[in-house]
Amino acid sequence: MTVVDRPSGRHKNTAQRAVTIRLPSRLGWTALVLGAIPFGFHLWFLAGGYFAHDDFLMTYLADRASPLDPGYLFQNYNGHIVPGLFVLVWVVTALAPLNFAVAMVPLVLVHIAALVVFWRLLVRCFGPRRALLLPFGVVAASPLILSSTLWWAYAAQLLPLLLAMFAALYHQVGHLRTGRRRDAVLTLVWTAVGLAFFEKAALFVGLLFGLTVLLSAESGMRALAAAWREHVKLWAAHFALLTGYAILYFGLASPPVHETEISGDSVLTLARLMVVDTLFTPMLGFPVVASGGDGSPALNEPVTAVRILGSLLTVAVVVGGLLIGRSRAGWAWTLLAGYLTVVVTLVALARMPLIGPLVGLDIRYIADAVPVLALCAAFAYLTPVTADGVRPPPLPSRPLRLGLVALTAVMLAGGTVSAARISPNLQFKGAKAYVATAEAALRRDPDMVVYDSIVPSNVMVYWFGDQGRVSRVIGLLPGPPRFDEPTAKIYMLDGKGTPREVTGVVNTVTGKPGPVPGCGFPVTDQTTLIPLSGPVKGKRLIRLEYYTNAAGPVTINAGNRSFTLPLQEGVHLLQLVTDTEFDRIDMKRAPGATAACFVGIVIGEPLV
């Protein structure tokens, strides 16, 4: 504590007034250093990171929307209803489009705030104890959290969710200790904040109830009954909030698509991959590595020996907690098991039918369970502070304290090493190079017209379908870039973002021979109908060869697309992009205009 003299009043006569500035204790400084080590590595990887996949589509949508538009805020985005996320996306896009550093600044601050609140939650539950460094280190150095939050769109969901989770639990402890209504209201507020960013905040009420049971003065089933009976109004308020959210969510979101059947064996495999291989293995300090290449958020399955050892250690942790914490540990492990069951079930219903059980190795789908695991383990092994503020005694022997230090160091080292192995995959260097190459080319030729083609899967994965186009990726670059405009020259970006001039088309449909030798189809101020060799469907490039002695406008209709543009004197090539269905082309010049001869019409997919 620091005491500062501050003058009071507006006159010369002053009085001393003590201003208390709370500084971290020695234990707090230790926790700060402990969290800063892996977070420093995380910032280093962030410095080399970039956008990819959902990031591009979200910023594209934000650039074309208003933050006051309910249709934008409450849009059904791949089964998510997340208005808070879309407000954040709109703000960073408006401030600095496609600037990864600017986009990450608010999330880094949220990450820091979440760690601070989690530490305060531990101290509020158990008092200032060295043993708290272990669960705090598990969360601070978790590769599941550190690596997954390099992906901006996911970080914008997970980090606000974790901050809201920790804050809601923190205020719940305050409500249980003091009975303050303000704390109870804040649990509702933070739950609502969490729901604005991630549907998993609907699980907060279960965590709050479980925490109430764990801090109850009763034991056994009496603790369960007391937790419900003594706070029934609070639970009613939470259920009312969830009911309103459920009505909103199921009224707007689309149900998951089941491309394959969900079998019992596949669910068990999914549970093993998520809980044992993805959650517990790195939590126990075993270094893990990423699977696949650039952009993969999944882990490699551990070798059999590591899986067996990890399973045995997991059982040992659970049994050890039961021996030490007894009934309290039983409730803690029950809370953890319930949370994990819901998380696995959600993935089984929403994602496994599309990808298969191997989706369980994706760190994003289990990262939110890391702090729940750490908190439940803390309750299993540590006695919380009683309602009257009595703190339990410290660890009784030096060997136990040294063992705790060693275990914390192992967890910290293992988590940091694993994060360092996984994080390069989620820096999206391929997407960064793609955008940088395209941006450099557009700076050299700002008038370049780009064919809005599908981008490589390492930039936007093929699941995005028609949304995974170049305009979604580089459309916010300065200029802005020109896409699919009528032009004599049009370019396509190759797999590395380099523009290549389109030299022809494939899968062609051609115009039938014209009636006038040497002129083909003469286009005057009367509508000229040009029949095609077949129907045209989907996005295609129309290449028109023409010559005329007089410049002037022409109107070209292809299906429901209409173009009015100038023709140039002489022999020229005109290229148009369509995405409609048609089997003929209609043309017409302005009244009194000289005829223009269209001698070649070829339609197809661009060839470079």
C-alpha positions as CSV (number, residue, x, y, z in Angstrom):
1,M,0.0,0.0,0.0
2,T,1.3,3.5,-0.9
3,V,0.0,6.6,0.9
4,V,0.1,9.9,-1.0
5,D,-0.6,13.4,0.4
6,R,-3.1,15.2,-1.8
7,P,-4.3,18.8,-1.1
8,S,-8.0,19.2,-0.5
9,G,-10.0,22.4,-1.3
10,R,-9.2,25.3,-3.6
11,H,-7.3,27.5,-1.1
12,K,-3.9,27.4,0.3
13,N,-5.0,25.7,3.5
14,T,-4.7,22.0,2.8
15,A,-5.3,18.9,4.7
16,Q,-3.7,15.5,4.3
17,R,-5.8,12.9,2.7
18,A,-4.6,9.3,2.3
19,V,-5.0,7.8,-1.1
20,T,-4.6,4.0,-1.1
21,I,-3.1,2.4,-4.1
22,R,-3.2,-1.3,-4.0
23,L,0.0,-2.9,-5.3
24,P,0.3,-6.7,-5.9
25,S,1.6,-8.7,-3.1
26,R,4.7,-10.9,-3.5
27,L,2.4,-13.7,-4.5
28,G,0.6,-11.4,-6.9
29,W,3.9,-10.4,-8.5
30,T,4.9,-14.1,-8.8
31,A,1.6,-14.8,-10.6
32,L,2.2,-11.8,-12.8
33,V,5.6,-13.1,-13.9
34,L,4.2,-16.6,-14.3
35,G,1.5,-15.4,-16.6
36,A,3.8,-13.0,-18.5
37,I,6.2,-15.7,-19.7
38,P,3.8,-17.7,-21.9
39,F,2.0,-14.5,-22.8
40,G,5.2,-13.0,-24.1
41,F,5.6,-15.9,-26.4
42,H,2.0,-15.5,-27.4
43,L,2.6,-11.8,-28.3
44,W,5.6,-12.8,-30.4
45,F,3.6,-15.2,-32.5
46,L,0.8,-12.6,-32.7
47,A,3.3,-10.2,-34.3
48,G,3.7,-12.6,-37.2
49,G,0.0,-13.5,-37.5
50,Y,-2.7,-12.5,-39.9
51,F,-6.3,-13.0,-40.9
52,A,-7.8,-16.1,-42.5
53,H,-11.0,-17.8,-43.3
54,D,-13.9,-16.3,-41.2
55,D,-11.9,-13.2,-40.6
56,F,-12.1,-12.1,-44.2
57,L,-15.8,-12.9,-44.5
58,M,-16.7,-11.1,-41.3
59,T,-14.8,-8.0,-42.2
60,Y,-16.3,-8.0,-45.7
61,L,-19.8,-8.2,-44.1
62,A,-19.0,-5.5,-41.6
63,D,-17.8,-3.1,-44.3
64,R,-21.2,-3.3,-45.9
65,A,-23.3,-3.0,-42.8
66,S,-24.3,-0.7,-40.0
67,P,-23.8,-1.5,-36.4
68,L,-27.4,-0.3,-35.8
69,D,-28.8,-2.8,-38.2
70,P,-30.4,-5.8,-36.3
71,G,-30.2,-7.9,-39.5
72,Y,-26.4,-7.5,-39.3
73,L,-26.0,-7.9,-35.6
74,F,-28.3,-10.9,-35.2
75,Q,-27.5,-12.6,-38.5
76,N,-27.2,-16.4,-38.6
77,Y,-23.5,-16.9,-39.1
78,N,-22.8,-20.6,-39.5
79,G,-25.2,-21.4,-36.6
80,H,-23.9,-18.6,-34.4
81,I,-26.0,-15.7,-33.1
82,V,-23.3,-13.3,-31.8
83,P,-24.2,-9.6,-31.8
84,G,-21.3,-8.6,-29.6
85,L,-18.8,-10.2,-31.9
86,F,-20.2,-8.4,-34.9
87,V,-20.1,-5.0,-33.1
88,L,-16.4,-5.7,-32.4
89,V,-15.8,-6.7,-36.0
90,W,-17.5,-3.6,-37.3
91,V,-15.5,-1.3,-35.0
92,V,-12.1,-2.7,-36.0
93,T,-13.0,-2.8,-39.7
94,A,-14.2,0.9,-39.6
95,L,-11.0,1.9,-37.8
96,A,-8.4,0.0,-39.8
97,P,-9.6,-2.5,-42.4
98,L,-7.3,-5.5,-42.8
99,N,-4.9,-4.2,-40.1
100,F,-4.2,-7.3,-38.0
101,A,-2.4,-5.4,-35.3
102,V,-5.2,-3.0,-34.7
103,A,-7.8,-5.8,-34.8
104,M,-5.8,-7.7,-32.1
105,V,-5.3,-4.9,-29.7
106,P,-8.7,-5.1,-28.0
107,L,-8.5,-8.9,-27.8
108,V,-5.0,-8.7,-26.2
109,L,-6.5,-6.4,-23.6
110,V,-9.4,-8.7,-23.0
111,H,-7.0,-11.6,-22.6
112,I,-5.0,-9.8,-20.0
113,A,-8.1,-8.8,-18.2
114,A,-9.3,-12.4,-18.2
115,L,-6.1,-13.6,-16.6
116,V,-6.3,-10.9,-13.9
117,V,-9.9,-11.7,-13.1
118,F,-9.1,-15.5,-13.0
119,W,-6.3,-14.9,-10.5
120,R,-8.6,-12.7,-8.4
121,L,-11.3,-15.4,-8.6
122,L,-8.8,-18.0,-7.3
123,V,-7.7,-15.7,-4.4
124,R,-11.3,-14.9,-3.5
125,C,-12.1,-18.6,-3.4
126,F,-9.0,-19.9,-1.6
127,G,-7.2,-16.9,-0.1
128,P,-3.7,-15.8,-1.2
129,R,-1.8,-19.2,-1.3
130,R,1.2,-20.4,-3.3
131,A,-0.8,-23.4,-4.4
132,L,-2.9,-21.2,-6.6
133,L,0.0,-20.7,-8.9
134,L,-0.6,-24.2,-10.3
135,P,-4.2,-23.7,-11.6
136,F,-3.3,-20.2,-12.7
137,G,-0.3,-21.4,-14.6
138,V,-2.4,-24.1,-16.3
139,V,-4.7,-21.5,-17.7
140,A,-2.1,-18.9,-18.4
141,A,0.2,-21.3,-20.3
142,S,-2.5,-23.4,-21.9
143,P,-1.6,-24.1,-25.5
144,L,-5.3,-24.6,-26.3
145,I,-6.0,-21.0,-25.3
146,L,-2.8,-19.3,-26.5
147,S,-2.6,-21.0,-29.9
148,S,-6.3,-20.9,-30.8
149,T,-6.5,-17.2,-30.0
150,L,-4.1,-16.4,-32.8
151,W,-7.1,-16.9,-35.0
152,W,-8.8,-13.6,-34.8
153,A,-12.4,-14.6,-35.4
154,Y,-12.1,-17.4,-32.8
155,A,-10.3,-15.1,-30.3
156,A,-13.1,-12.6,-30.6
157,Q,-15.4,-15.3,-29.3
158,L,-13.3,-17.2,-26.8
159,L,-11.6,-14.4,-25.0
160,P,-14.8,-12.3,-24.2
161,L,-16.4,-15.6,-23.2
162,L,-13.6,-16.4,-20.7
163,L,-13.6,-12.8,-19.3
164,A,-17.3,-13.0,-18.8
165,M,-17.1,-16.5,-17.2
166,F,-14.4,-15.5,-14.7
167,A,-16.2,-12.2,-13.9
168,A,-19.5,-14.0,-13.4
169,L,-17.9,-16.5,-11.1
170,Y,-16.0,-13.8,-9.2
171,H,-19.2,-11.9,-8.5
172,Q,-21.0,-15.1,-7.5
173,V,-18.4,-15.7,-4.8
174,G,-18.9,-12.1,-3.6
175,H,-22.6,-12.6,-3.5
176,L,-22.2,-15.9,-1.5
177,R,-19.8,-14.2,1.0
178,T,-21.6,-10.9,1.5
179,G,-25.1,-11.4,0.2
180,R,-24.8,-8.2,-1.9
181,R,-27.6,-7.9,-4.5
182,R,-25.2,-6.0,-6.8
183,D,-23.0,-9.1,-7.1
184,A,-26.0,-11.2,-8.0
185,V,-27.0,-8.7,-10.7
186,L,-23.5,-8.7,-12.1
187,T,-23.6,-12.4,-12.6
188,L,-26.5,-11.9,-14.9
189,V,-24.9,-9.0,-16.6
190,W,-21.7,-10.9,-17.3
191,T,-23.7,-13.9,-18.5
192,A,-25.5,-11.7,-21.0
193,V,-22.1,-10.3,-22.1
194,G,-20.9,-13.8,-22.7
195,L,-24.0,-14.8,-24.7
196,A,-23.4,-11.8,-27.0
197,F,-20.1,-13.4,-28.0
198,F,-20.5,-17.2,-27.7
199,E,-23.5,-19.5,-27.1
200,K,-21.4,-21.5,-24.6
201,A,-22.1,-18.8,-22.1
202,A,-25.4,-20.6,-21.6
203,L,-23.4,-23.0,-19.5
204,F,-22.5,-20.3,-17.0
205,V,-25.6,-21.0,-14.9
206,G,-24.3,-24.6,-14.4
207,L,-20.9,-23.3,-13.3
208,L,-22.4,-20.7,-11.0
209,F,-24.6,-23.4,-9.4
210,G,-21.7,-25.8,-9.1
211,L,-19.6,-23.1,-7.5
212,T,-22.4,-22.4,-5.0
213,V,-22.4,-26.1,-4.0
214,L,-18.7,-26.2,-3.6
215,L,-18.7,-23.1,-1.3
216,S,-21.6,-24.3,0.7
217,A,-21.2,-24.8,4.5
218,E,-23.2,-28.0,4.1
219,S,-21.9,-31.3,2.8
220,G,-23.1,-34.1,0.6
221,M,-26.6,-33.8,-0.8
222,R,-27.5,-31.1,1.7
223,A,-25.1,-28.8,-0.1
224,L,-27.0,-29.3,-3.3
225,A,-30.3,-28.6,-1.7
226,A,-29.0,-25.6,0.1
227,A,-27.5,-24.1,-3.0
228,W,-30.8,-24.3,-4.7
229,R,-33.1,-23.3,-1.8
230,E,-31.0,-20.3,-0.6
231,H,-30.6,-18.7,-4.0
232,V,-33.7,-19.8,-5.9
233,K,-34.5,-16.2,-7.0
234,L,-31.1,-15.9,-8.6
235,W,-31.5,-19.2,-10.5
236,A,-35.0,-18.1,-11.6
237,A,-33.5,-14.9,-13.0
238,H,-30.8,-16.9,-14.8
239,F,-33.3,-19.3,-16.3
240,A,-35.4,-16.4,-17.5
241,L,-32.4,-14.9,-19.2
242,L,-31.6,-18.3,-20.8
243,T,-35.2,-18.7,-21.9
244,G,-35.2,-15.4,-23.7
245,Y,-31.9,-16.2,-25.3
246,A,-33.1,-19.6,-26.4
247,I,-36.2,-18.1,-28.0
248,L,-33.9,-15.6,-29.9
249,Y,-31.4,-18.2,-30.8
250,F,-33.7,-21.0,-32.1
251,G,-35.8,-18.4,-33.9
252,L,-32.8,-17.2,-35.9
253,A,-30.2,-20.0,-36.1
254,S,-30.3,-22.8,-38.6
255,P,-30.1,-26.4,-37.3
256,P,-26.9,-28.4,-37.9
257,V,-26.6,-30.3,-41.1
258,H,-26.1,-34.1,-40.6
259,E,-24.2,-35.5,-43.5
260,T,-23.4,-38.7,-41.6
261,E,-25.2,-40.6,-38.9
262,I,-24.1,-40.2,-35.3
263,S,-23.2,-43.5,-33.8
264,G,-22.3,-44.5,-30.2
265,D,-18.8,-45.6,-31.2
266,S,-18.1,-42.3,-33.0
267,V,-19.3,-40.3,-30.0
268,L,-17.0,-42.3,-27.7
269,T,-14.1,-41.8,-30.1
270,L,-14.9,-38.1,-30.2
271,A,-15.0,-37.9,-26.3
272,R,-11.6,-39.6,-26.1
273,L,-10.0,-37.3,-28.6
274,M,-11.4,-34.2,-27.0
275,V,-11.0,-35.0,-23.3
276,V,-7.9,-37.3,-23.2
277,D,-5.8,-36.3,-26.2
278,T,-6.7,-32.6,-26.6
279,L,-7.5,-31.4,-23.1
280,F,-5.7,-33.5,-20.5
281,T,-2.5,-34.4,-22.4
282,P,-1.2,-30.8,-22.8
283,M,-2.7,-29.9,-19.4
284,L,-0.5,-32.5,-17.7
285,G,2.6,-31.0,-19.3
286,F,3.1,-33.4,-22.2
287,P,4.3,-31.4,-25.2
288,V,1.9,-31.7,-28.2
289,V,2.3,-30.9,-31.9
290,A,-0.1,-29.6,-34.6
291,S,-1.3,-31.8,-37.4
292,G,-1.5,-30.7,-41.0
293,G,0.1,-27.6,-42.3
294,D,-0.6,-23.9,-42.5
295,G,-3.9,-23.0,-40.8
296,S,-4.6,-26.3,-39.0
297,P,-6.0,-25.9,-35.5
298,A,-5.9,-29.6,-34.8
299,L,-3.4,-31.7,-32.8
300,N,-1.7,-34.9,-33.8
301,E,-2.9,-37.9,-31.9
302,P,-0.4,-38.7,-29.2
303,V,1.5,-41.9,-29.4
304,T,0.1,-44.8,-27.5
305,A,2.6,-44.6,-24.7
306,V,1.8,-41.0,-24.0
307,R,-1.9,-41.6,-24.2
308,I,-1.7,-44.5,-21.7
309,L,0.5,-42.5,-19.4
310,G,-1.8,-39.4,-19.7
311,S,-4.8,-41.5,-18.9
312,L,-3.1,-43.0,-15.8
313,L,-2.1,-39.6,-14.6
314,T,-5.6,-38.3,-15.2
315,V,-7.0,-41.1,-13.1
316,A,-4.4,-40.4,-10.4
317,V,-5.3,-36.7,-10.3
318,V,-9.0,-37.6,-9.9
319,V,-8.4,-40.2,-7.2
320,G,-5.9,-38.0,-5.4
321,G,-8.5,-35.2,-5.3
322,L,-11.1,-37.6,-3.9
323,L,-8.8,-38.8,-1.2
324,I,-7.9,-35.2,-0.2
325,G,-11.1,-33.3,-0.8
326,R,-13.5,-36.1,-0.3
327,S,-17.1,-34.9,-0.9
328,R,-16.0,-31.5,-2.1
329,A,-13.8,-33.2,-4.6
330,G,-16.7,-35.4,-5.7
331,W,-18.8,-32.3,-6.4
332,A,-15.8,-30.6,-8.2
333,W,-15.3,-33.6,-10.5
334,T,-19.0,-33.9,-11.1
335,L,-19.1,-30.3,-12.2
336,L,-16.2,-30.9,-14.5
337,A,-17.7,-34.1,-15.9
338,G,-21.0,-32.3,-16.5
339,Y,-19.4,-29.4,-18.4
340,L,-17.3,-31.8,-20.5
341,T,-20.3,-33.9,-21.3
342,V,-22.2,-30.9,-22.6
343,V,-19.2,-29.6,-24.6
344,V,-18.7,-33.0,-26.3
345,T,-22.4,-33.4,-27.0
346,L,-22.5,-30.0,-28.7
347,V,-19.6,-30.9,-31.0
348,A,-21.1,-34.3,-31.6
349,L,-24.3,-32.7,-32.8
350,A,-23.0,-29.7,-34.6
351,R,-19.6,-30.5,-36.1
352,M,-18.9,-34.3,-36.0
353,P,-21.5,-35.1,-38.7
354,L,-19.6,-32.8,-41.1
355,I,-16.1,-33.7,-40.3
356,G,-16.1,-37.0,-38.3
357,P,-14.7,-37.8,-34.9
358,L,-11.3,-36.4,-35.7
359,V,-12.8,-33.0,-35.1
360,G,-12.1,-33.8,-31.5
361,L,-8.5,-33.0,-32.1
362,D,-9.4,-29.4,-33.0
363,I,-8.2,-27.3,-30.0
364,R,-11.0,-24.7,-30.5
365,Y,-13.8,-26.9,-29.4
366,I,-12.4,-27.7,-25.9
367,A,-10.3,-24.6,-25.1
368,D,-13.1,-23.1,-22.9
369,A,-12.9,-26.2,-20.7
370,V,-9.3,-25.4,-19.6
371,P,-10.2,-22.9,-16.9
372,V,-13.1,-25.1,-15.7
373,L,-10.7,-28.0,-15.3
374,A,-8.2,-25.8,-13.5
375,L,-10.9,-24.4,-11.1
376,C,-12.5,-27.8,-10.4
377,A,-9.0,-29.3,-9.7
378,A,-8.3,-26.5,-7.3
379,F,-11.5,-27.2,-5.4
380,A,-10.7,-30.9,-5.3
381,Y,-7.3,-30.4,-3.7
382,L,-7.6,-27.1,-1.8
383,T,-9.9,-26.0,1.0
384,P,-11.7,-22.8,0.2
385,V,-11.9,-19.8,2.5
386,T,-14.9,-20.1,4.8
387,A,-17.9,-17.8,4.8
388,D,-16.5,-15.9,7.8
389,G,-13.2,-15.4,6.1
390,V,-11.1,-18.0,7.9
391,R,-8.3,-19.1,5.7
392,P,-6.9,-22.7,5.7
393,P,-3.4,-23.3,6.8
394,P,-0.5,-23.3,4.2
395,L,1.2,-26.4,3.0
396,P,2.6,-28.2,6.0
397,S,6.0,-29.3,4.8
398,R,8.9,-28.1,2.7
399,P,8.9,-31.2,0.4
400,L,5.2,-30.5,-0.5
401,R,6.0,-26.9,-1.3
402,L,9.0,-27.9,-3.4
403,G,6.9,-30.5,-5.2
404,L,4.3,-27.9,-6.0
405,V,6.9,-25.6,-7.4
406,A,8.3,-28.4,-9.6
407,L,4.8,-29.4,-10.8
408,T,4.0,-25.8,-11.7
409,A,7.3,-25.5,-13.6
410,V,6.5,-28.7,-15.5
411,M,3.0,-27.5,-16.4
412,L,4.3,-24.1,-17.4
413,A,7.2,-25.5,-19.5
414,G,5.0,-28.1,-21.2
415,G,2.3,-25.7,-22.0
416,T,4.6,-23.1,-23.4
417,V,6.5,-25.6,-25.5
418,S,3.3,-27.0,-26.9
419,A,2.0,-23.5,-27.7
420,A,5.3,-22.8,-29.5
421,R,4.8,-25.9,-31.6
422,I,1.2,-25.3,-32.5
423,S,1.2,-21.5,-32.9
424,P,3.1,-21.3,-36.2
425,N,0.2,-23.2,-37.9
426,L,-2.2,-20.5,-36.8
427,Q,-0.2,-17.5,-38.0
428,F,-1.7,-18.0,-41.4
429,K,1.5,-17.0,-43.2
430,G,0.0,-18.2,-46.5
431,A,-2.9,-15.9,-46.3
432,K,-0.6,-13.0,-45.3
433,A,1.6,-13.6,-48.3
434,Y,-1.4,-13.9,-50.6
435,V,-2.8,-10.5,-49.5
436,A,0.7,-8.8,-49.5
437,T,1.4,-10.0,-53.1
438,A,-2.0,-8.9,-54.4
439,E,-1.7,-5.5,-52.6
440,A,1.8,-4.9,-54.1
441,A,0.4,-5.7,-57.6
442,L,-2.6,-3.4,-57.2
443,R,-0.3,-0.6,-56.0
444,R,1.6,-0.9,-59.3
445,D,-1.5,-1.0,-61.4
446,P,-4.5,0.5,-59.4
447,D,-6.8,0.3,-62.5
448,M,-6.4,-3.5,-62.8
449,V,-9.7,-5.4,-63.0
450,V,-9.6,-8.7,-61.1
451,Y,-11.8,-11.7,-61.8
452,D,-13.5,-12.5,-58.5
453,S,-12.5,-16.2,-58.4
454,I,-12.3,-18.7,-55.5
455,V,-9.2,-18.3,-53.3
456,P,-7.0,-21.1,-52.1
457,S,-8.1,-23.2,-49.1
458,N,-5.3,-21.9,-46.9
459,V,-6.8,-18.4,-47.3
460,M,-10.5,-19.3,-47.1
461,V,-11.3,-23.0,-46.7
462,Y,-13.5,-24.5,-49.5
463,W,-16.4,-24.9,-47.0
464,F,-17.2,-21.2,-47.6
465,G,-18.2,-22.1,-51.2
466,D,-19.2,-19.1,-53.2
467,Q,-18.3,-16.7,-50.3
468,G,-14.6,-17.8,-50.5
469,R,-13.8,-15.3,-53.3
470,V,-11.0,-12.8,-53.8
471,S,-13.3,-9.8,-53.1
472,R,-13.9,-11.1,-49.6
473,V,-10.1,-11.3,-49.0
474,I,-8.7,-8.2,-50.6
475,G,-11.8,-6.1,-51.1
476,L,-10.9,-3.8,-48.2
477,L,-7.5,-2.9,-49.5
478,P,-6.9,0.8,-50.4
479,G,-8.4,1.8,-53.8
480,P,-10.6,-0.2,-53.5
481,P,-9.8,-3.0,-56.0
482,R,-12.0,-3.4,-59.0
483,F,-13.7,-6.7,-59.4
484,D,-15.6,-8.2,-62.4
485,E,-16.0,-4.8,-64.2
486,P,-16.3,-4.6,-68.0
487,T,-12.7,-4.3,-69.4
488,A,-10.4,-5.1,-72.2
489,K,-8.0,-6.9,-69.9
490,I,-8.9,-8.9,-66.8
491,Y,-6.7,-10.7,-64.4
492,M,-7.0,-13.7,-62.1
493,L,-5.0,-14.1,-58.9
494,D,-3.1,-17.4,-58.8
495,G,-2.6,-19.5,-55.6
496,K,0.0,-17.0,-54.3
497,G,-1.9,-13.8,-55.0
498,T,0.0,-12.9,-58.2
499,P,-2.3,-11.4,-60.9
500,R,-2.2,-13.4,-64.2
501,E,-3.8,-12.0,-67.3
502,V,-6.8,-14.0,-68.6
503,T,-5.9,-15.3,-72.1
504,G,-8.9,-17.4,-72.9
505,V,-11.7,-19.5,-71.5
506,V,-12.5,-23.2,-71.1
507,N,-15.7,-25.1,-71.1
508,T,-16.9,-22.8,-73.8
509,V,-20.2,-21.7,-75.2
510,T,-19.9,-19.7,-78.4
511,G,-22.0,-17.3,-80.4
512,K,-23.5,-18.8,-83.6
513,P,-22.1,-17.4,-86.9
514,G,-23.4,-14.0,-87.8
515,P,-25.4,-13.3,-90.9
516,V,-23.0,-10.8,-92.4
517,P,-19.7,-12.0,-93.8
518,G,-16.8,-10.2,-92.3
519,C,-19.0,-8.4,-89.8
520,G,-20.7,-11.2,-87.9
521,F,-23.5,-9.5,-86.1
522,P,-23.9,-5.8,-86.9
523,V,-25.3,-3.9,-83.9
524,T,-27.3,-0.7,-84.6
525,D,-30.0,1.2,-82.8
526,Q,-32.3,-1.8,-83.3
527,T,-32.0,-4.7,-80.9
528,T,-29.7,-7.5,-82.3
529,L,-30.3,-11.0,-81.0
530,I,-27.2,-13.2,-80.9
531,P,-28.0,-16.9,-80.3
532,L,-25.5,-19.1,-78.5
533,S,-24.4,-22.7,-79.1
534,G,-25.8,-23.7,-75.7
535,P,-27.1,-22.4,-72.3
536,V,-24.8,-20.6,-69.9
537,K,-25.1,-21.2,-66.2
538,G,-23.1,-19.9,-63.2
539,K,-20.2,-17.4,-63.1
540,R,-18.7,-17.0,-66.6
541,L,-16.5,-14.6,-68.6
542,I,-17.9,-13.3,-71.9
543,R,-15.2,-12.4,-74.5
544,L,-16.5,-10.1,-77.3
545,E,-14.4,-9.2,-80.3
546,Y,-15.7,-6.2,-82.2
547,Y,-14.8,-3.3,-84.5
548,T,-16.5,0.0,-85.3
549,N,-15.7,3.2,-87.0
550,A,-17.5,5.4,-84.4
551,A,-17.1,5.3,-80.7
552,G,-20.2,5.4,-78.6
553,P,-22.4,3.5,-76.0
554,V,-23.9,0.0,-76.4
555,T,-26.3,-1.9,-74.2
556,I,-25.6,-5.6,-73.8
557,N,-28.1,-7.9,-72.1
558,A,-27.3,-11.4,-70.9
559,G,-30.1,-13.0,-69.0
560,N,-31.0,-10.6,-66.2
561,R,-27.6,-8.8,-66.4
562,S,-27.5,-5.6,-68.4
563,F,-24.3,-3.6,-69.3
564,T,-24.3,-0.1,-70.8
565,L,-20.7,0.9,-71.7
566,P,-18.7,2.7,-74.4
567,L,-17.3,1.1,-77.5
568,Q,-14.0,2.3,-78.7
569,E,-13.2,3.1,-82.4
570,G,-11.1,0.4,-84.1
571,V,-10.7,-3.4,-83.3
572,H,-11.1,-4.3,-79.7
573,L,-11.7,-7.1,-77.2
574,L,-14.4,-6.5,-74.5
575,Q,-14.7,-8.8,-71.5
576,L,-17.8,-9.1,-69.3
577,V,-18.4,-11.2,-66.1
578,T,-21.8,-12.7,-65.6
579,D,-23.3,-14.9,-62.9
580,T,-26.7,-15.6,-64.4
581,E,-28.4,-18.0,-66.7
582,F,-29.0,-17.2,-70.4
583,D,-28.9,-18.7,-73.9
584,R,-28.6,-15.6,-76.0
585,I,-27.2,-12.1,-75.9
586,D,-29.1,-8.9,-76.9
587,M,-27.3,-5.8,-78.1
588,K,-28.4,-2.3,-79.0
589,R,-26.6,1.0,-79.8
590,A,-27.8,4.5,-79.3
591,P,-30.2,6.0,-81.9
592,G,-28.4,7.1,-85.0
593,A,-25.2,5.4,-84.1
594,T,-23.0,3.7,-86.7
595,A,-23.2,-0.1,-86.7
596,A,-20.6,-2.0,-84.7
597,C,-19.5,-5.5,-85.9
598,F,-19.3,-8.2,-83.3
599,V,-17.2,-10.9,-85.0
600,G,-16.5,-13.3,-82.1
601,I,-18.3,-14.3,-79.0
602,V,-16.9,-16.9,-76.6
603,I,-18.1,-17.6,-73.1
604,G,-16.5,-19.8,-70.4
605,E,-14.4,-20.1,-67.4
606,P,-11.2,-18.0,-67.4
607,L,-7.9,-19.4,-68.5
608,V,-4.6,-17.9,-67.6
